Amino acid sequence: MPFDGLSLNILTSELNELLLDGKVERIYQPNQYEINIFVYKGGNNHRLIISANPSLPRIYISKKPKKNPEVAPNFCMLLRKNLLGSKIISISQVGFERIIKFEFETKNELGDVVSKYLVFEMMGKHSNIFFINSQNKIIDVIKRISPEQTSRLVLPGNEYALPSVIKTDPNNISYNYFYEILKNSKKSYENTLIDTFSGLSKQIASEIVLHAQVFNSTIDENEKIKRIFNKFEEILDYIEKKEKKPIIYIDQNKKPIDFYFLDLNIYKNYSKIEFEFLNDCIDHFYSIKEDNIYLTEKKSHLKKIIEQNFEKVINRYEINKIKLEEGKDADKYKIYADLLFSNISNAKIIDGNAEVIDYYSENLKKILIPIDKSKSISENAQIYYKMFNKLKNAYNYAQKEMHILEQEIDFLGSLDAILESSIDSEGLELIQSELEKEGLIKINKSKKKAKEISKPYHFVSKDGFHIYVGKNNIQNDYLTLKFSSTNDLWFHTQKIPGSHVILKTEGKEIPFTTILECAQLSAFFSKAKLSTKVPVDYTFTKYIKKPPNSKPGFVIYDNFKTVIIDPPSNLDNFNKID
């Protein structure tokens, strides 16, 4: 995304308007990379977010509330000690680099007025936040880097120095200089611009070249470079005049793709959300982005737990299958024991076997039974009785265990399917709550537990009927067994894990179009959401039964009909009620 030096220049101007001469009232550090500084100015509290996250470095003022840790990290405590009550007296950018510097006016231990600084370097994986004193010495950094990792000293006590890779400031460059750079470069025009001049992202460099229309083969190189220079100067003129048209670009799934302070032609095929201020644009963009990141990371964490437990259950299942197979031989060992006792006086020992009369055969034929020659016939019979009892007990236990494990497999499969289809953080919290209740996750006592029965997903069909979808197995049970009436319709993918879907009929005749909508939702919120031709069963809830002691979400049903449906790729065409 082009949070480049040009964007930072525009944002710096807005931050000055909002924060300059403001008082620092609170400081938090929500995670290892991010600090939040609350600045009071003109009757308003502004939350300034500075994040040195390697994959998502950013700075902006946010209106979105955030949870703060109960115990502040050391870097946060240091900032609180030095900056609480201070005043922001300057906010500046280093040229057009992605480096922004905050100067705070505060008092030292003797009561003298001194300046201290926060320097934020947005350098991708090398992003960092420096806290510096008036002698330009590093007091501390949010990410300490040892000398073995870098040639630059980034540790407390060292003098702060700008990164070594500083490019040419694009302001006030001559055309001749610009021409020589592009003329002599062996790289593409876009890469030459990016590598030479500070402040340019790949996106704006591509935009400059695209607008210059240098792809026209009839234009000679001199004319191409002249056009690129003119467009380059035009964009710098926007910066100087602080002209802006902040825009977020949205894909067909309503996910934010990018933002910029100008409309970019390279994103002409995307939908747009326009803003008056760049900071509001950035705040909106990262709010959605952070939600998506949270959902992705939370889903990945919960999926890993489900998969680990699923693997354990499958291993137990396979062990029990072996025990059931071995148990089929249990009766054979009892017969051996009985025959050894019956032939205790007339058994003949032949090559490690006891020859005995088989009283269970019709013609009383003789058979050989393997024995331990060091033991008596009676002792060998006792050994076979013990083998029989051991295998029989294991067989009986495995039979009971298999029933439990089959339910466990169904439960975990259902939870995994619901997890895959979860579309909000509340749904994920409910799944975590269910895993905690089942003892699959250690309960975090310091964390407020998600409600087990919360609002399910709620849709209204095109025919005006209300549809509800469970967010976890506990909620599935609630919807099916408590929330629904006997004449409401219940939907579920046939023999495929997924959510319970309830259609409130209100005693009315249901159009088939609504039946299809419910079936589509059932397929979407299931393990088969990426498949085609998915069978979905539906029946009245009066035909649903829950077996005693069964896992949450497990039910049996009859008197059902089946509809074959292709799951929708998204929920855009459904009327979802928040």
C-alpha positions as CSV (number, residue, x, y, z in Angstrom):
1,M,0.0,0.0,0.0
2,P,1.4,3.5,-0.8
3,F,1.8,4.9,2.7
4,D,4.8,6.7,1.0
5,G,6.7,9.8,1.8
6,L,4.2,11.9,-0.3
7,S,1.3,10.7,1.7
8,L,3.2,11.2,4.9
9,N,3.8,14.8,3.9
10,I,0.1,15.4,3.6
11,L,-0.6,13.5,6.8
12,T,2.1,15.5,8.7
13,S,0.3,18.7,7.8
14,E,-3.0,17.3,9.2
15,L,-1.3,16.1,12.4
16,N,0.1,19.5,13.0
17,E,-3.4,21.0,12.7
18,L,-4.9,18.5,15.2
19,L,-2.0,18.0,17.7
20,L,0.3,20.9,17.7
21,D,0.4,22.6,21.2
22,G,-1.7,19.7,22.5
23,K,-1.1,18.2,25.9
24,V,-0.1,14.5,26.4
25,E,-2.6,13.0,28.8
26,R,-2.3,9.2,28.5
27,I,0.1,6.7,26.9
28,Y,-0.6,3.0,26.2
29,Q,1.2,0.2,24.4
30,P,-1.4,-2.3,23.2
31,N,1.3,-4.7,21.8
32,Q,5.0,-5.0,21.3
33,Y,5.2,-2.7,18.3
34,E,2.6,0.0,18.9
35,I,2.1,3.0,21.1
36,N,-1.0,5.1,21.6
37,I,-0.6,8.7,22.7
38,F,-3.7,10.5,23.9
39,V,-3.3,14.2,23.1
40,Y,-5.8,16.8,24.4
41,K,-6.3,19.9,22.3
42,G,-9.2,22.4,21.9
43,G,-11.6,20.4,24.0
44,N,-10.9,17.1,22.1
45,N,-8.9,14.0,23.0
46,H,-7.0,12.5,20.0
47,R,-5.6,9.0,20.0
48,L,-2.4,9.0,18.0
49,I,-1.4,5.6,16.9
50,I,2.3,4.9,16.0
51,S,2.9,1.3,15.0
52,A,6.3,-0.2,14.0
53,N,4.7,-3.5,13.0
54,P,7.0,-5.1,10.4
55,S,4.2,-6.0,8.1
56,L,2.0,-3.0,8.7
57,P,3.9,0.1,9.9
58,R,1.5,3.1,10.2
59,I,0.8,6.4,11.9
60,Y,-2.6,8.2,12.2
61,I,-5.2,9.5,14.6
62,S,-7.8,6.9,15.3
63,K,-11.4,7.1,16.6
64,K,-11.6,3.3,17.1
65,P,-11.3,2.2,20.7
66,K,-8.7,-0.4,21.6
67,K,-8.0,-2.7,24.6
68,N,-5.0,-1.9,26.6
69,P,-2.9,-4.4,28.6
70,E,-3.3,-4.4,32.4
71,V,0.5,-4.2,32.8
72,A,2.3,-1.6,30.7
73,P,5.6,-2.7,29.0
74,N,8.8,-1.1,29.9
75,F,9.0,1.2,26.9
76,C,5.5,2.5,27.7
77,M,6.4,3.1,31.3
78,L,9.4,5.1,30.2
79,L,7.3,7.3,27.9
80,R,4.8,7.9,30.6
81,K,7.5,8.9,33.0
82,N,9.0,11.4,30.6
83,L,6.1,12.6,28.4
84,L,2.9,12.7,30.5
85,G,1.9,16.3,30.8
86,S,4.2,17.4,28.1
87,K,3.2,19.6,25.1
88,I,3.8,18.8,21.4
89,I,5.7,21.8,19.9
90,S,6.6,20.4,16.5
91,I,5.7,17.6,14.1
92,S,8.0,17.4,11.1
93,Q,8.9,15.0,8.3
94,V,12.6,14.3,7.3
95,G,12.5,15.5,3.6
96,F,10.1,13.2,1.8
97,E,11.4,10.1,3.7
98,R,9.0,8.0,5.6
99,I,10.4,9.4,8.9
100,I,8.4,11.7,11.1
101,K,9.7,13.5,14.2
102,F,7.7,14.7,17.2
103,E,9.2,17.3,19.6
104,F,7.7,17.4,23.1
105,E,8.3,20.2,25.6
106,T,8.6,18.9,29.1
107,K,10.4,19.4,32.4
108,N,13.3,17.4,33.8
109,E,13.9,16.4,37.4
110,L,15.1,19.9,38.3
111,G,12.1,21.6,36.8
112,D,13.9,23.0,33.8
113,V,12.1,23.0,30.4
114,V,13.7,20.6,28.0
115,S,12.8,19.0,24.7
116,K,12.5,15.3,24.0
117,Y,11.7,13.6,20.8
118,L,9.9,10.6,19.3
119,V,11.2,9.6,15.8
120,F,9.2,7.1,13.9
121,E,10.9,5.4,11.0
122,M,8.5,3.6,8.6
123,M,10.9,1.2,7.0
124,G,9.0,-2.0,6.5
125,K,10.5,-4.8,8.6
126,H,13.1,-2.3,9.9
127,S,10.4,0.1,11.2
128,N,11.1,1.5,14.7
129,I,10.2,4.1,17.2
130,F,13.0,6.0,18.9
131,F,12.8,8.0,22.1
132,I,15.6,10.7,22.0
133,N,16.8,13.4,24.4
134,S,17.8,17.0,23.6
135,Q,21.5,15.9,23.1
136,N,20.3,13.5,20.3
137,K,21.1,10.5,22.4
138,I,18.8,7.4,22.2
139,I,17.0,7.0,25.5
140,D,15.3,3.8,24.3
141,V,13.6,2.2,21.2
142,I,10.5,0.1,20.9
143,K,12.6,-2.6,19.1
144,R,16.2,-3.0,20.3
145,I,18.6,-4.2,17.7
146,S,21.9,-5.7,18.6
147,P,25.1,-4.6,16.7
148,E,25.3,-8.2,15.2
149,Q,22.0,-7.6,13.4
150,T,22.9,-4.2,11.8
151,S,25.8,-1.8,11.1
152,R,23.7,1.0,12.6
153,L,23.7,1.3,16.4
154,V,20.1,1.2,17.6
155,L,20.5,0.9,21.4
156,P,20.1,3.2,24.4
157,G,23.0,5.6,24.9
158,N,24.0,5.8,21.3
159,E,23.7,8.9,19.2
160,Y,20.7,8.8,16.9
161,A,21.6,8.9,13.2
162,L,19.3,8.8,10.2
163,P,19.3,5.6,8.2
164,S,22.1,5.4,5.6
165,V,19.7,4.8,2.7
166,I,18.5,8.4,2.1
167,K,17.4,9.2,-1.5
168,T,17.3,12.4,-3.4
169,D,14.8,15.0,-2.3
170,P,12.5,15.5,-5.3
171,N,11.9,19.2,-4.5
172,N,13.8,21.8,-6.7
173,I,15.5,19.3,-9.0
174,S,16.4,20.5,-12.4
175,Y,15.1,19.0,-15.6
176,N,18.7,18.3,-16.8
177,Y,19.4,16.3,-13.6
178,F,16.1,14.4,-14.0
179,Y,16.8,13.7,-17.7
180,E,20.3,12.4,-17.0
181,I,19.1,10.0,-14.3
182,L,16.4,8.5,-16.5
183,K,18.4,8.5,-19.7
184,N,21.4,6.7,-18.2
185,S,19.4,4.2,-16.1
186,K,19.3,0.6,-17.2
187,K,16.1,0.0,-15.1
188,S,12.5,0.7,-16.0
189,Y,11.3,4.3,-15.6
190,E,9.2,3.2,-12.6
191,N,12.1,1.5,-10.8
192,T,14.4,4.4,-11.6
193,L,12.0,6.9,-10.0
194,I,11.6,4.7,-6.9
195,D,15.3,4.0,-6.4
196,T,16.4,7.7,-7.0
197,F,13.8,9.9,-5.3
198,S,12.5,9.8,-1.8
199,G,8.8,9.7,-1.1
200,L,7.7,7.6,-4.0
201,S,5.9,4.3,-3.8
202,K,5.6,1.8,-6.6
203,Q,2.0,2.8,-7.1
204,I,2.6,6.5,-7.6
205,A,5.7,5.8,-9.8
206,S,3.5,3.6,-12.0
207,E,0.9,6.3,-12.0
208,I,3.4,9.0,-13.1
209,V,4.6,6.8,-16.0
210,L,1.1,5.8,-16.9
211,H,-0.2,9.4,-17.0
212,A,2.8,10.4,-19.1
213,Q,1.6,7.8,-21.7
214,V,5.2,6.7,-22.5
215,F,3.9,3.3,-23.7
216,N,3.2,5.0,-27.1
217,S,5.9,3.6,-29.4
218,T,5.8,6.6,-31.7
219,I,7.2,8.9,-28.9
220,D,11.0,9.2,-28.8
221,E,12.8,8.9,-25.5
222,N,13.4,12.6,-25.0
223,E,9.7,13.3,-25.2
224,K,8.9,10.4,-22.8
225,I,11.3,11.7,-20.2
226,K,9.9,15.2,-20.6
227,R,6.3,13.9,-20.0
228,I,7.4,11.9,-17.0
229,F,9.1,15.0,-15.5
230,N,6.0,17.2,-16.1
231,K,3.7,14.7,-14.4
232,F,6.3,14.4,-11.6
233,E,6.3,18.1,-11.1
234,E,2.5,18.2,-11.2
235,I,2.2,15.8,-8.3
236,L,4.8,17.7,-6.3
237,D,2.8,20.8,-6.9
238,Y,-0.3,19.1,-5.4
239,I,1.9,18.4,-2.3
240,E,3.1,22.0,-2.1
241,K,-0.5,23.3,-2.3
242,K,-1.7,20.6,0.0
243,E,-4.3,19.6,-2.6
244,K,-5.8,16.2,-1.8
245,K,-8.6,13.8,-2.6
246,P,-8.2,10.9,-0.2
247,I,-9.6,7.7,-1.5
248,I,-9.9,4.0,-0.3
249,Y,-10.1,1.5,-3.1
250,I,-12.4,-1.5,-2.5
251,D,-12.5,-4.8,-4.3
252,Q,-15.7,-6.8,-5.2
253,N,-15.6,-8.5,-1.8
254,K,-15.7,-5.1,-0.1
255,K,-12.1,-5.5,1.1
256,P,-9.9,-2.4,1.2
257,I,-7.1,-2.8,-1.4
258,D,-5.3,0.5,-1.1
259,F,-5.6,4.2,-0.2
260,Y,-3.9,7.4,-1.4
261,F,-4.3,11.2,-1.2
262,L,-5.0,11.4,-4.9
263,D,-7.2,9.4,-7.3
264,L,-4.9,6.8,-9.0
265,N,-5.8,5.7,-12.5
266,I,-4.1,2.3,-11.8
267,Y,-7.1,1.5,-9.6
268,K,-9.8,2.7,-12.0
269,N,-11.6,-0.7,-11.9
270,Y,-12.1,-0.6,-8.2
271,S,-14.9,0.9,-6.1
272,K,-14.0,4.0,-4.1
273,I,-14.7,5.6,-0.8
274,E,-13.8,9.3,-0.7
275,F,-12.8,11.4,2.3
276,E,-12.2,15.0,3.1
277,F,-9.1,14.3,5.2
278,L,-6.3,11.9,4.6
279,N,-6.2,10.9,8.3
280,D,-9.8,9.9,8.3
281,C,-9.1,7.9,5.1
282,I,-6.2,6.1,6.8
283,D,-8.2,5.5,10.0
284,H,-11.0,3.9,8.1
285,F,-8.6,1.8,6.0
286,Y,-6.6,0.4,8.9
287,S,-9.7,-0.2,11.1
288,I,-11.0,-2.6,8.4
289,K,-7.5,-3.9,7.8
290,E,-6.9,-4.6,11.5
291,D,-10.3,-6.3,11.8
292,N,-9.4,-8.6,8.9
293,I,-5.9,-9.3,10.4
294,Y,-7.5,-10.1,13.7
295,L,-10.0,-12.4,12.1
296,T,-7.3,-14.2,10.0
297,E,-4.9,-14.6,13.0
298,K,-7.7,-15.7,15.4
299,K,-9.1,-18.1,12.8
300,S,-5.6,-19.6,12.3
301,H,-5.1,-19.9,16.0
302,L,-8.4,-21.7,16.7
303,K,-8.1,-23.9,13.6
304,K,-4.7,-25.1,14.8
305,I,-6.2,-26.0,18.1
306,I,-9.1,-27.8,16.4
307,E,-6.7,-29.7,14.1
308,Q,-4.4,-30.7,16.9
309,N,-7.3,-32.2,18.9
310,F,-8.8,-33.7,15.7
311,E,-5.4,-35.5,15.1
312,K,-5.5,-36.8,18.7
313,V,-9.0,-38.1,18.3
314,I,-8.2,-39.8,15.0
315,N,-5.2,-41.5,16.5
316,R,-7.3,-42.8,19.4
317,Y,-9.9,-43.9,16.8
318,E,-7.3,-45.8,14.8
319,I,-6.0,-47.5,18.0
320,N,-9.5,-48.5,19.0
321,K,-10.1,-49.9,15.5
322,I,-7.0,-52.1,16.0
323,K,-8.3,-53.2,19.4
324,L,-11.7,-54.1,17.9
325,E,-9.9,-56.2,15.2
326,E,-7.7,-57.9,17.8
327,G,-10.8,-58.5,20.0
328,K,-12.2,-60.7,17.3
329,D,-9.6,-63.3,18.3
330,A,-10.5,-63.2,22.0
331,D,-12.9,-66.2,21.8
332,K,-10.1,-68.3,20.1
333,Y,-7.9,-67.9,23.2
334,K,-10.7,-68.9,25.5
335,I,-11.2,-72.0,23.5
336,Y,-7.5,-72.8,23.7
337,A,-7.6,-72.4,27.5
338,D,-10.7,-74.6,27.8
339,L,-9.1,-77.3,25.6
340,L,-5.8,-77.2,27.5
341,F,-7.7,-77.7,30.8
342,S,-9.9,-80.5,29.2
343,N,-6.8,-82.3,27.9
344,I,-4.6,-81.6,30.9
345,S,-3.8,-85.3,31.4
346,N,-3.6,-86.6,27.8
347,A,-2.0,-83.6,25.9
348,K,1.1,-84.4,24.0
349,I,3.9,-81.9,23.5
350,I,5.1,-81.7,19.9
351,D,7.6,-79.0,18.8
352,G,6.4,-76.3,21.2
353,N,2.7,-77.2,20.7
354,A,0.2,-79.1,22.8
355,E,-1.7,-81.7,20.8
356,V,-5.2,-81.9,22.2
357,I,-8.7,-83.2,21.3
358,D,-10.9,-80.5,20.0
359,Y,-14.2,-81.2,21.9
360,Y,-15.8,-78.3,19.9
361,S,-15.4,-80.1,16.6
362,E,-17.9,-82.6,15.3
363,N,-15.4,-85.4,14.7
364,L,-13.3,-84.7,17.8
365,K,-10.2,-84.2,15.7
366,K,-6.9,-83.4,17.2
367,I,-5.4,-79.9,16.9
368,L,-2.1,-78.2,17.9
369,I,-2.1,-75.2,20.4
370,P,1.1,-73.1,20.8
371,I,2.4,-73.2,24.3
372,D,5.4,-72.1,26.4
373,K,7.3,-75.4,27.0
374,S,8.8,-74.0,30.2
375,K,5.4,-73.9,31.8
376,S,2.8,-76.6,32.6
377,I,-0.4,-77.2,30.6
378,S,-2.4,-75.7,33.4
379,E,-0.2,-72.6,33.5
380,N,-0.5,-72.2,29.7
381,A,-4.2,-72.4,30.0
382,Q,-4.2,-69.6,32.6
383,I,-2.1,-67.5,30.2
384,Y,-4.7,-68.0,27.4
385,Y,-7.5,-67.0,29.9
386,K,-5.6,-63.8,30.7
387,M,-5.1,-63.1,27.0
388,F,-8.9,-63.7,26.5
389,N,-9.9,-61.4,29.3
390,K,-7.4,-58.6,28.3
391,L,-8.6,-58.6,24.6
392,K,-12.3,-58.9,25.6
393,N,-12.0,-56.0,28.0
394,A,-10.1,-54.0,25.4
395,Y,-12.8,-54.9,22.8
396,N,-15.7,-53.8,25.1
397,Y,-13.9,-50.6,26.1
398,A,-13.1,-49.8,22.4
399,Q,-16.7,-50.3,21.4
400,K,-17.8,-47.7,24.0
401,E,-14.9,-45.4,23.1
402,M,-15.6,-45.6,19.4
403,H,-19.1,-44.2,20.0
404,I,-17.6,-41.3,22.0
405,L,-14.9,-40.7,19.4
406,E,-17.3,-40.6,16.5
407,Q,-19.2,-37.9,18.3
408,E,-15.9,-36.1,19.0
409,I,-15.0,-36.3,15.3
410,D,-18.4,-35.0,14.3
411,F,-18.2,-32.2,17.0
412,L,-14.7,-31.0,15.9
413,G,-15.6,-31.3,12.2
414,S,-18.7,-29.2,12.8
415,L,-16.7,-26.6,14.8
416,D,-14.1,-26.4,12.1
417,A,-16.8,-25.8,9.4
418,I,-18.4,-23.1,11.5
419,L,-14.9,-21.5,12.1
420,E,-14.2,-21.4,8.3
421,S,-17.4,-19.6,7.7
422,S,-17.2,-17.2,10.6
423,I,-17.5,-13.6,9.4
424,D,-17.1,-11.6,12.6
425,S,-15.0,-11.5,15.8
426,E,-18.0,-12.4,18.0
427,G,-18.4,-15.7,16.1
428,L,-14.7,-16.5,16.8
429,E,-15.1,-15.6,20.5
430,L,-18.1,-17.9,20.7
431,I,-16.1,-20.8,19.1
432,Q,-13.2,-20.1,21.6
433,S,-15.7,-20.2,24.4
434,E,-17.0,-23.5,23.3
435,L,-13.5,-24.9,23.1
436,E,-12.8,-23.7,26.6
437,K,-16.0,-25.3,27.9
438,E,-15.0,-28.6,26.3
439,G,-11.6,-28.4,28.0
440,L,-9.7,-28.0,24.7
441,I,-8.4,-24.5,25.5
442,K,-7.2,-23.4,28.9
443,I,-9.7,-20.8,30.2
444,N,-8.2,-17.3,30.5
445,K,-9.7,-16.2,33.9
446,S,-8.6,-12.6,33.4
447,K,-10.5,-12.3,30.2
448,K,-14.2,-11.6,30.1
449,K,-15.8,-14.7,28.8
450,A,-17.9,-14.5,25.6
451,K,-21.5,-15.2,26.1
452,E,-22.4,-18.8,25.2
453,I,-25.8,-17.8,23.9
454,S,-25.4,-14.6,21.9
455,K,-26.9,-13.2,18.8
456,P,-26.8,-15.6,15.9
457,Y,-26.4,-14.4,12.3
458,H,-29.7,-12.9,11.3
459,F,-30.9,-12.6,7.7
460,V,-34.2,-11.7,6.1
461,S,-35.2,-13.5,2.9
462,K,-36.3,-11.7,-0.2
463,D,-39.9,-12.9,0.7
464,G,-39.6,-11.3,4.1
465,F,-39.0,-14.4,6.3
466,H,-36.4,-14.3,9.2
467,I,-33.5,-16.7,9.0
468,Y,-31.0,-17.4,11.8
469,V,-27.6,-19.2,11.6
470,G,-25.7,-20.5,14.6
471,K,-22.2,-19.2,15.3
472,N,-21.0,-22.2,17.3
473,N,-22.4,-25.6,18.4
474,I,-23.8,-24.3,21.7
475,Q,-25.7,-21.7,19.7
476,N,-26.8,-24.4,17.2
477,D,-28.4,-26.3,20.1
478,Y,-30.0,-23.1,21.4
479,L,-31.5,-22.1,18.0
480,T,-32.8,-25.6,17.2
481,L,-34.0,-26.8,20.7
482,K,-35.0,-23.6,22.4
483,F,-35.4,-20.6,20.1
484,S,-37.3,-22.3,17.3
485,S,-41.0,-23.3,17.4
486,T,-42.2,-26.8,16.3
487,N,-43.3,-25.6,12.9
488,D,-40.2,-23.7,12.1
489,L,-37.9,-25.2,9.4
490,W,-34.4,-26.5,10.2
491,F,-31.7,-26.7,7.6
492,H,-28.4,-28.6,7.6
493,T,-25.9,-29.9,5.0
494,Q,-26.4,-33.6,4.5
495,K,-23.7,-35.6,6.4
496,I,-21.5,-32.5,6.2
497,P,-20.4,-30.5,9.3
498,G,-21.9,-27.0,9.5
499,S,-24.2,-24.5,11.2
500,H,-27.8,-25.1,12.0
501,V,-30.1,-22.8,10.0
502,I,-33.6,-21.9,11.4
503,L,-36.3,-20.4,9.3
504,K,-39.1,-18.8,11.3
505,T,-42.3,-19.7,9.4
506,E,-44.8,-17.9,11.7
507,G,-47.3,-20.6,10.5
508,K,-47.2,-19.3,6.9
509,E,-46.7,-21.2,3.7
510,I,-43.0,-20.8,2.7
511,P,-42.1,-19.9,-0.9
512,F,-39.5,-22.2,-2.5
513,T,-37.3,-19.1,-3.1
514,T,-36.9,-18.7,0.6
515,I,-36.2,-22.5,0.9
516,L,-33.4,-22.0,-1.6
517,E,-32.0,-19.0,0.3
518,C,-31.9,-21.0,3.6
519,A,-30.2,-23.9,1.8
520,Q,-27.6,-21.5,0.3
521,L,-26.9,-20.1,3.8
522,S,-26.6,-23.7,5.2
523,A,-24.1,-24.6,2.4
524,F,-22.2,-21.4,2.9
525,F,-21.8,-21.9,6.7
526,S,-20.6,-25.5,6.3
527,K,-17.5,-27.5,5.4
528,A,-18.8,-27.6,1.8
529,K,-18.8,-23.8,1.2
530,L,-16.3,-24.2,-1.6
531,S,-18.0,-27.2,-3.2
532,T,-20.8,-27.4,-5.8
533,K,-24.0,-29.5,-5.8
534,V,-24.2,-29.6,-2.0
535,P,-27.2,-31.6,-0.6
536,V,-29.0,-29.7,2.2
537,D,-31.7,-31.5,4.3
538,Y,-34.6,-29.5,5.8
539,T,-37.4,-30.5,8.1
540,F,-39.7,-29.1,10.7
541,T,-38.0,-28.7,14.1
542,K,-40.5,-31.0,15.7
543,Y,-38.7,-33.8,13.9
544,I,-35.3,-32.9,15.5
545,K,-34.1,-34.9,18.5
546,K,-31.0,-34.6,20.6
547,P,-29.6,-38.0,21.9
548,P,-28.9,-38.0,25.7
549,N,-25.3,-37.0,26.6
550,S,-24.5,-36.1,23.0
551,K,-22.0,-33.3,22.1
552,P,-23.2,-29.7,21.5
553,G,-24.7,-29.3,18.0
554,F,-25.3,-33.0,17.5
555,V,-28.9,-34.0,16.6
556,I,-30.8,-36.6,14.7
557,Y,-33.8,-36.0,12.5
558,D,-36.3,-37.6,10.1
559,N,-39.2,-36.7,7.8
560,F,-36.9,-34.5,5.8
561,K,-36.6,-33.3,2.3
562,T,-33.3,-32.6,0.4
563,V,-32.4,-29.8,-2.0
564,I,-29.2,-29.6,-4.0
565,I,-27.6,-26.2,-4.0
566,D,-24.4,-24.4,-5.1
567,P,-23.1,-22.4,-2.1
568,P,-22.8,-18.6,-2.7
569,S,-19.2,-17.2,-3.0
570,N,-20.1,-14.4,-0.5
571,L,-23.1,-12.9,1.4
572,D,-23.5,-9.8,-0.7
573,N,-26.9,-10.9,-2.1
574,F,-28.3,-11.7,1.3
575,N,-30.1,-9.2,3.6
576,K,-28.0,-9.5,6.7
577,I,-29.4,-7.8,9.9
578,D,-26.7,-6.4,12.2
